């Protein structure tokens, strides 16, 4: 992911690396990934699987979570004692 900052340099863009330790979007934008609630981390780790049965059409997401965010979310869940069992994340 690229983030650009505009300065008074004639409109020329300067690339600034984004930190993958903080959320770049959503309700928790700007917060560290390892401090997010478990249920939000699970949604991130599963790439907001909105194609599951019971999810209304109006609530389906039309974007993909960046791979580095998915990896950080999974790592944070594993540190908290969660393990992926089939299609679910379970503690213990």
WOCORCOR-V997925 format. One record per backbone hydrogen bond with DSSP energy under -1.0 kcal/mol. NH is the residue of the N-H (numbers start at 1). CO is the residue of the C=O. Records with the same first field share a line. If there is no record, write none. Layout:
# WOCORCOR-V997925
NH=CO  CO
This chain:
# WOCORCOR-V997925
3=16
5=14
9=7
14=5
16=3
23=31
29=26
30=23
31=28
33=21
35=32
36=33
41=37
42=38
43=39
44=40
45=41
46=42
47=44
48=43
50=48
55=52
59=56
60=57
70=66
71=67
72=68
73=69
74=70
75=71
76=72
77=73
78=74
79=75
80=76
81=78
82=77
83=90
85=88
88=85
90=83
92=81
